[in-house]
Amino acid sequence: MKSLLANILMTVDLMSCRLIKTFVTVLLYIVGFVLAGMTLLCVNISQYDRIEYGKRCEITRTGCMFNLDMPDENGEELILDTSGITDFEEKVDLALRQQPYQRFYNQLKQSGLVEKCAQYTALANSDVDQDIVKVQEKNQAQEYLGSGDVEYINVQKDLFDLYDIKVEAKVDPKDWCEDGIILGSQFKEKYHDAEEIYFKGKQCKLLGFLEQGQKLSFEDIAHEGDMTLTSLYNLDYAFMRLFPEDAYQGTEIHFRLAEGVTREEFREKAAEMAKAERATIESMYFIDEHLDRLEKSNREILGHIKDYGIALLVGVAVVCILVKIYSILGKKRLYGIFYSSGLSTSQINSLFVIENMILLFFSLLVAFLCLYQGLNYFCSVIGTQQSYLVIDVVRSVLISKVFVQEFLLCCAMIIVTSGIPILLFSRLSPLSMMRDFYE
């Protein structure tokens, strides 16, 4: 132990004599590990999505479509009749029920093509118990922050089954009713004993709490081009409100195919139904197709970072090896001093290893901290979603996967950057180096 400590102190002393070179080396290593970490994060998070979706649904039978109204025969937008209705919410509800895509949705549910289908949409409202807003604070979309609004999700009951979202129910799911509230796990401590939640002018039944770590697909999963690092987000701060099964609250339908229905058959018949109801399916994806697209997008977005990161790490390692070789061949007098001081060959070799371990492990630690602290910025720059939605998922992948892989990469670099100089050093005789010293 004393010998190891002495070698470490000696290594630190030698590094302090080459302070500028050591600083530049560490800085380059840090940048390399950050870039490599971003690449590993991108690759691993695509695999994470595939594993998570595989747990929650049958990815080859579950999908999502994005729908819009078609204009009438004259090319004009559909005008809905809401005359005679004064209440705003009733007017909106009637307007939604008259939409062509609402009629299409009703037809789809009765067609036998799908086993389940449901929708959800994220909205905001200030007419709510303000303690809800305080719990949810800093976990909302940017436009809701500090506004006193709760970010809530209008959701249909079948969505819980589609994505296997688990709920600690306070009310038997068979008795769940319209306007019932389901809260994320972060609300449980404050509202554990509550029976009702004030929302939009009335007391709504509290149906239960989502189990911790539950996840849901992004609302715009079926939109072309709306990609991000992950298409799953954490529901720990979610405020969910059940809405009627026969009401349409958005432009997307999540569905699971009925047994025996092929994708081709579903696509063909769904398009026919949509056309008959004067709706159009803008895009449609099954989850496995979406995951393939997500992985491809992530690889394309960060592909150049991978090249830069690996090139930088390899480049710095090569430079360090060359500098060490120059040090051995050009400064044999220094090692002659070591031998004359009583150091053995194995002790001098250990100096190479210790120096590289200090440089690389320190660089890895700093790079990991930079990645961890910069996740909000990283997620907001790379993805199209609010960073708070994805950061929990990204952080878990960073800790559980990326750090381990970067640690293994670091160990491999220690072996390479130490092994080559040690191999060269072993070919030099102690006598020749001591002779250089005394001459």
C-alpha positions as CSV (number, residue, x, y, z in Angstrom):
1,M,0.0,0.0,0.0
2,K,2.8,2.4,0.9
3,S,4.6,1.5,-2.3
4,L,1.4,2.2,-4.4
5,L,0.9,5.6,-2.6
6,A,4.6,6.5,-3.2
7,N,4.2,5.7,-6.9
8,I,1.1,7.8,-7.2
9,L,2.8,10.7,-5.5
10,M,5.8,10.4,-7.8
11,T,3.4,10.3,-10.9
12,V,1.6,13.4,-9.7
13,D,5.0,15.2,-9.3
14,L,6.1,14.2,-12.8
15,M,2.7,15.4,-14.2
16,S,3.0,18.7,-12.4
17,C,6.3,19.2,-14.2
18,R,4.5,19.0,-17.5
19,L,1.4,21.0,-16.4
20,I,0.5,22.5,-19.8
21,K,0.8,19.2,-21.6
22,T,-1.2,17.4,-18.9
23,F,-3.9,20.0,-18.9
24,V,-4.3,19.9,-22.8
25,T,-4.4,16.1,-22.7
26,V,-7.1,16.0,-20.0
27,L,-9.1,18.7,-21.9
28,L,-9.0,16.7,-25.1
29,Y,-9.9,13.5,-23.3
30,I,-12.9,15.2,-21.7
31,V,-14.2,16.5,-25.0
32,G,-13.7,13.0,-26.5
33,F,-15.6,11.3,-23.7
34,V,-18.5,13.9,-23.9
35,L,-18.9,13.3,-27.6
36,A,-18.6,9.5,-27.3
37,G,-21.1,9.7,-24.4
38,M,-23.6,11.6,-26.5
39,T,-23.3,8.9,-29.2
40,L,-23.7,6.1,-26.8
41,L,-26.7,7.8,-25.3
42,C,-28.3,8.1,-28.7
43,V,-27.8,4.5,-29.6
44,N,-28.8,3.1,-26.2
45,I,-31.9,5.2,-25.8
46,S,-33.3,3.8,-29.1
47,Q,-32.8,0.3,-27.6
48,Y,-34.4,1.5,-24.4
49,D,-37.5,2.6,-26.2
50,R,-37.7,-0.8,-28.0
51,I,-37.4,-2.7,-24.7
52,E,-40.0,-0.4,-22.9
53,Y,-42.5,-0.6,-25.7
54,G,-42.0,-4.3,-25.9
55,K,-43.0,-4.5,-22.2
56,R,-46.1,-2.3,-22.7
57,C,-47.7,-3.4,-26.0
58,E,-47.4,-5.7,-29.0
59,I,-45.3,-3.4,-31.1
60,T,-46.3,-5.1,-34.4
61,R,-50.1,-4.8,-33.7
62,T,-50.1,-1.4,-31.9
63,G,-50.0,1.9,-33.8
64,C,-51.1,5.4,-34.1
65,M,-52.6,7.5,-36.9
66,F,-52.9,11.2,-37.5
67,N,-56.2,12.4,-39.1
68,L,-57.5,15.6,-40.5
69,D,-60.8,16.8,-42.0
70,M,-61.1,16.9,-45.8
71,P,-62.6,20.1,-47.4
72,D,-66.0,19.8,-49.0
73,E,-66.5,19.4,-52.8
74,N,-65.8,23.1,-53.4
75,G,-62.6,23.0,-51.5
76,E,-63.9,24.9,-48.5
77,E,-63.4,23.9,-44.9
78,L,-66.3,22.3,-43.1
79,I,-68.5,24.8,-41.1
80,L,-70.1,23.2,-38.1
81,D,-73.6,24.1,-36.9
82,T,-73.5,25.1,-33.2
83,S,-76.4,27.6,-33.3
84,G,-78.7,27.8,-30.3
85,I,-75.9,26.7,-27.8
86,T,-74.6,29.3,-25.4
87,D,-72.4,27.2,-23.1
88,F,-68.8,27.3,-24.5
89,E,-67.9,23.7,-23.5
90,E,-71.1,22.3,-24.9
91,K,-70.5,24.1,-28.1
92,V,-66.9,22.8,-28.4
93,D,-68.2,19.3,-27.5
94,L,-70.9,19.4,-30.2
95,A,-68.4,20.7,-32.7
96,L,-66.0,17.9,-32.0
97,R,-68.8,15.3,-32.3
98,Q,-69.8,16.6,-35.8
99,Q,-66.2,16.5,-37.1
100,P,-65.7,14.0,-40.0
101,Y,-62.7,12.5,-38.1
102,Q,-65.0,11.9,-35.1
103,R,-67.5,10.0,-37.3
104,F,-64.5,8.1,-38.7
105,Y,-63.3,7.3,-35.2
106,N,-66.8,5.9,-34.2
107,Q,-66.8,3.8,-37.4
108,L,-63.4,2.4,-36.6
109,K,-64.3,1.3,-33.1
110,Q,-67.3,-0.7,-34.6
111,S,-65.5,-2.0,-37.6
112,G,-63.9,-5.1,-36.0
113,L,-60.5,-4.1,-37.4
114,V,-59.3,-3.0,-34.0
115,E,-59.3,-4.7,-30.6
116,K,-58.9,-1.3,-28.8
117,C,-58.5,2.3,-29.8
118,A,-58.3,5.5,-27.8
119,Q,-57.1,9.0,-27.8
120,Y,-55.5,11.5,-25.5
121,T,-54.5,15.2,-25.6
122,A,-52.5,17.5,-23.4
123,L,-54.1,20.8,-22.4
124,A,-53.9,23.4,-19.6
125,N,-56.4,25.0,-17.2
126,S,-56.1,27.4,-14.3
127,D,-59.4,26.4,-12.6
128,V,-57.8,23.8,-10.4
129,D,-56.6,23.2,-6.9
130,Q,-53.5,25.4,-6.9
131,D,-51.6,22.8,-4.8
132,I,-51.7,20.6,-7.8
133,V,-49.9,23.3,-9.8
134,K,-47.3,23.7,-7.0
135,V,-46.5,19.9,-7.1
136,Q,-46.3,20.0,-10.9
137,E,-44.2,23.1,-11.1
138,K,-41.1,22.9,-13.2
139,N,-42.5,19.7,-14.8
140,Q,-44.7,21.5,-17.3
141,A,-44.3,22.6,-20.9
142,Q,-42.5,25.9,-21.1
143,E,-45.6,27.9,-22.0
144,Y,-47.4,26.8,-18.8
145,L,-44.6,27.6,-16.4
146,G,-45.5,30.3,-13.8
147,S,-49.0,30.7,-15.4
148,G,-50.9,29.0,-12.5
149,D,-52.2,26.4,-15.0
150,V,-52.2,22.7,-14.5
151,E,-51.0,20.7,-17.4
152,Y,-53.6,18.0,-17.7
153,I,-54.2,15.1,-20.1
154,N,-57.7,14.3,-21.4
155,V,-57.5,10.5,-21.8
156,Q,-59.8,7.6,-22.7
157,K,-59.9,4.5,-20.5
158,D,-58.8,2.1,-23.2
159,L,-55.4,3.9,-23.5
160,F,-54.4,2.4,-20.1
161,D,-54.8,-1.0,-21.6
162,L,-53.2,-0.2,-24.9
163,Y,-49.9,0.9,-23.2
164,D,-50.2,-1.2,-20.1
165,I,-50.2,1.9,-17.8
166,K,-50.5,0.6,-14.2
167,V,-52.7,2.5,-11.7
168,E,-53.0,2.1,-8.0
169,A,-56.8,2.4,-8.0
170,K,-58.8,4.0,-5.3
171,V,-61.9,3.2,-7.2
172,D,-62.5,-0.1,-9.1
173,P,-61.7,0.5,-12.8
174,K,-65.2,-1.0,-13.6
175,D,-66.7,2.1,-11.9
176,W,-64.4,4.7,-13.4
177,C,-66.5,7.6,-14.7
178,E,-66.3,10.6,-17.0
179,D,-64.3,13.5,-15.4
180,G,-62.6,11.1,-13.0
181,I,-59.0,12.2,-12.1
182,I,-55.9,10.0,-12.0
183,L,-52.7,11.6,-10.6
184,G,-49.0,10.8,-11.1
185,S,-47.0,9.2,-8.3
186,Q,-45.5,12.6,-7.2
187,F,-49.0,13.7,-6.0
188,K,-49.6,10.6,-3.8
189,E,-48.0,12.0,-0.6
190,K,-50.2,15.1,-0.6
191,Y,-53.5,13.6,-1.9
192,H,-53.3,10.0,-0.6
193,D,-56.4,10.5,1.6
194,A,-58.3,12.7,-0.8
195,E,-61.5,11.5,-2.4
196,E,-62.1,14.4,-4.8
197,I,-60.1,16.9,-6.7
198,Y,-61.4,20.4,-7.6
199,F,-61.1,20.9,-11.3
200,K,-62.9,23.2,-13.8
201,G,-65.6,24.4,-11.4
202,K,-66.5,21.1,-9.7
203,Q,-65.3,18.3,-7.5
204,C,-64.0,15.4,-9.6
205,K,-63.7,11.8,-8.2
206,L,-60.0,10.8,-7.5
207,L,-59.8,7.4,-9.2
208,G,-56.2,6.5,-8.2
209,F,-52.5,7.2,-8.7
210,L,-50.2,6.0,-11.5
211,E,-47.5,3.7,-10.3
212,Q,-44.0,5.3,-10.2
213,G,-42.1,5.3,-13.4
214,Q,-45.1,4.7,-15.8
215,K,-44.5,6.0,-19.3
216,L,-46.6,7.1,-22.3
217,S,-46.0,7.7,-25.9
218,F,-45.8,11.3,-27.1
219,E,-49.0,12.7,-28.3
220,D,-47.6,13.4,-31.7
221,I,-46.0,10.0,-32.4
222,A,-47.7,9.8,-35.8
223,H,-46.5,13.1,-37.1
224,E,-43.8,13.2,-39.8
225,G,-40.6,14.8,-38.7
226,D,-41.4,15.3,-35.0
227,M,-38.6,13.2,-33.6
228,T,-36.7,13.3,-30.4
229,L,-34.2,11.2,-28.5
230,T,-37.0,9.1,-27.1
231,S,-40.8,8.9,-27.7
232,L,-41.6,7.9,-24.2
233,Y,-42.1,10.3,-21.3
234,N,-42.5,9.9,-17.6
235,L,-45.9,10.3,-16.0
236,D,-44.8,10.8,-12.4
237,Y,-46.2,14.4,-12.5
238,A,-49.2,13.7,-14.8
239,F,-52.7,15.0,-14.1
240,M,-55.1,12.8,-16.1
241,R,-58.8,13.4,-16.6
242,L,-61.1,10.7,-18.2
243,F,-63.2,11.8,-21.0
244,P,-66.1,10.0,-22.8
245,E,-65.3,7.0,-25.1
246,D,-67.5,8.5,-27.8
247,A,-65.8,11.9,-27.8
248,Y,-62.9,12.9,-30.0
249,Q,-60.4,15.2,-28.3
250,G,-57.6,15.4,-30.9
251,T,-56.4,14.4,-34.3
252,E,-54.7,11.1,-33.4
253,I,-56.0,7.6,-32.7
254,H,-53.9,5.0,-30.9
255,F,-55.1,1.5,-31.7
256,R,-54.3,-2.3,-31.4
257,L,-55.3,-4.5,-34.3
258,A,-57.9,-7.2,-33.8
259,E,-56.6,-10.8,-34.0
260,G,-56.3,-12.0,-37.6
261,V,-56.3,-8.5,-39.2
262,T,-53.2,-7.8,-41.2
263,R,-51.5,-4.4,-41.5
264,E,-52.2,-4.2,-45.2
265,E,-55.9,-5.0,-44.7
266,F,-56.2,-2.5,-41.9
267,R,-54.5,0.3,-43.9
268,E,-56.7,-0.3,-46.9
269,K,-60.0,-0.5,-45.1
270,A,-59.2,2.4,-42.7
271,A,-58.4,4.6,-45.7
272,E,-61.8,3.6,-47.3
273,M,-63.7,4.5,-44.1
274,A,-61.9,7.8,-43.7
275,K,-62.7,8.8,-47.3
276,A,-66.3,7.8,-46.8
277,E,-66.6,10.1,-43.7
278,R,-64.7,12.9,-45.5
279,A,-61.6,12.5,-43.2
280,T,-58.1,11.9,-44.3
281,I,-55.3,9.8,-42.7
282,E,-52.3,12.0,-42.9
283,S,-49.9,9.4,-41.5
284,M,-50.0,6.0,-39.8
285,Y,-47.3,4.1,-38.0
286,F,-47.1,0.8,-36.1
287,I,-44.8,1.0,-33.1
288,D,-42.1,-1.2,-34.5
289,E,-42.0,1.0,-37.7
290,H,-41.9,4.1,-35.5
291,L,-39.0,2.6,-33.4
292,D,-37.0,1.9,-36.6
293,R,-37.5,5.4,-37.7
294,L,-36.6,6.8,-34.3
295,E,-33.4,4.8,-34.2
296,K,-32.5,5.8,-37.7
297,S,-33.1,9.5,-36.9
298,N,-31.0,9.3,-33.7
299,R,-28.1,7.7,-35.6
300,E,-28.3,10.4,-38.3
301,I,-28.5,13.2,-35.9
302,L,-25.5,12.2,-33.9
303,G,-23.6,10.2,-36.5
304,H,-21.1,12.9,-37.0
305,I,-20.6,13.3,-33.3
306,K,-19.8,9.6,-33.1
307,D,-17.1,10.1,-35.7
308,Y,-15.7,13.2,-34.1
309,G,-15.8,11.6,-30.6
310,I,-14.1,8.4,-31.5
311,A,-11.6,10.2,-33.8
312,L,-10.7,12.6,-31.0
313,L,-10.3,9.8,-28.3
314,V,-8.1,7.7,-30.7
315,G,-6.1,10.8,-31.8
316,V,-5.4,11.8,-28.2
317,A,-4.5,8.3,-27.3
318,V,-2.0,8.0,-30.2
319,V,-0.5,11.4,-29.3
320,C,-0.1,10.3,-25.7
321,I,1.6,7.1,-26.8
322,L,4.0,9.0,-29.2
323,V,4.8,11.5,-26.4
324,K,5.5,8.6,-24.0
325,I,7.7,6.9,-26.6
326,Y,9.6,10.1,-27.2
327,S,10.0,10.5,-23.4
328,I,11.4,7.0,-23.1
329,L,13.8,7.3,-26.1
330,G,14.7,10.9,-25.7
331,K,15.0,11.2,-22.0
332,K,16.7,8.0,-21.0
333,R,18.7,10.0,-18.4
334,L,15.5,10.5,-16.5
335,Y,14.9,6.8,-16.2
336,G,18.5,6.4,-15.4
337,I,17.9,8.6,-12.3
338,F,14.9,6.3,-11.4
339,Y,17.1,3.2,-11.6
340,S,19.9,4.9,-9.7
341,S,17.4,5.8,-7.0
342,G,16.6,2.1,-6.5
343,L,13.4,1.8,-8.6
344,S,12.8,-1.5,-10.3
345,T,11.6,-1.9,-13.9
346,S,8.1,-3.0,-12.7
347,Q,7.9,0.1,-10.5
348,I,8.8,2.4,-13.4
349,N,6.2,0.5,-15.6
350,S,3.6,1.1,-12.9
351,L,4.3,4.9,-13.3
352,F,3.0,4.7,-16.9
353,V,-0.1,2.9,-15.8
354,I,-0.8,5.2,-12.9
355,E,-0.4,8.3,-15.0
356,N,-2.8,7.1,-17.6
357,M,-5.3,6.0,-15.0
358,I,-5.2,9.4,-13.3
359,L,-5.7,11.2,-16.6
360,L,-8.4,9.0,-18.1
361,F,-10.4,8.4,-14.9
362,F,-10.4,12.1,-14.1
363,S,-11.4,13.0,-17.6
364,L,-14.2,10.4,-17.6
365,L,-15.6,11.7,-14.3
366,V,-15.6,15.3,-15.5
367,A,-17.1,14.3,-18.9
368,F,-19.9,12.3,-17.2
369,L,-20.7,15.2,-14.9
370,C,-20.8,17.6,-17.9
371,L,-23.2,15.2,-19.6
372,Y,-25.4,14.8,-16.5
373,Q,-25.6,18.5,-15.8
374,G,-26.1,19.4,-19.4
375,L,-29.0,17.0,-20.1
376,N,-31.6,19.7,-20.2
377,Y,-29.7,21.6,-22.8
378,F,-28.8,18.5,-24.7
379,C,-32.4,17.3,-24.9
380,S,-33.7,20.7,-25.9
381,V,-31.2,21.0,-28.7
382,I,-31.5,17.5,-30.1
383,G,-35.2,16.8,-29.7
384,T,-38.4,18.4,-30.8
385,Q,-40.1,17.8,-27.4
386,Q,-39.9,19.8,-24.1
387,S,-36.7,18.6,-22.4
388,Y,-38.5,18.1,-19.0
389,L,-40.6,15.3,-20.7
390,V,-37.7,13.2,-21.7
391,I,-35.0,14.0,-19.2
392,D,-36.0,11.3,-16.7
393,V,-35.8,8.6,-19.4
394,V,-32.5,10.0,-20.8
395,R,-31.0,10.3,-17.3
396,S,-31.8,6.7,-16.5
397,V,-30.2,5.5,-19.7
398,L,-27.1,7.7,-19.1
399,I,-26.5,6.2,-15.6
400,S,-27.4,2.6,-16.3
401,K,-25.9,2.1,-19.7
402,V,-23.7,4.9,-21.0
403,F,-21.5,5.3,-17.9
404,V,-20.7,1.6,-17.8
405,Q,-19.9,1.6,-21.5
406,E,-17.7,4.7,-21.2
407,F,-15.9,3.1,-18.2
408,L,-15.1,0.0,-20.2
409,L,-13.9,2.3,-23.0
410,C,-11.7,4.1,-20.5
411,C,-10.2,0.9,-19.2
412,A,-9.4,-0.2,-22.8
413,M,-7.6,3.1,-23.4
414,I,-5.6,2.7,-20.2
415,I,-4.4,-0.7,-21.4
416,V,-3.5,0.5,-24.9
417,T,-1.8,3.8,-23.8
418,S,0.1,2.0,-21.1
419,G,0.9,-1.3,-22.8
420,I,2.7,0.1,-25.8
421,P,5.2,2.3,-23.9
422,I,5.7,-0.5,-21.4
423,L,6.5,-2.9,-24.2
424,L,9.0,-0.4,-25.7
425,F,10.5,0.3,-22.3
426,S,11.1,-3.4,-21.6
427,R,13.4,-3.6,-24.6
428,L,15.8,-1.0,-23.1
429,S,18.4,-2.3,-20.6
430,P,18.7,-0.5,-17.2
431,L,22.4,-0.5,-17.7
432,S,22.3,1.6,-20.8
433,M,20.0,4.2,-19.2
434,M,22.2,4.4,-16.1
435,R,25.2,4.8,-18.3
436,D,23.4,7.8,-20.0
437,F,22.8,9.2,-16.6
438,Y,26.4,9.0,-15.4
439,E,27.8,10.2,-18.7
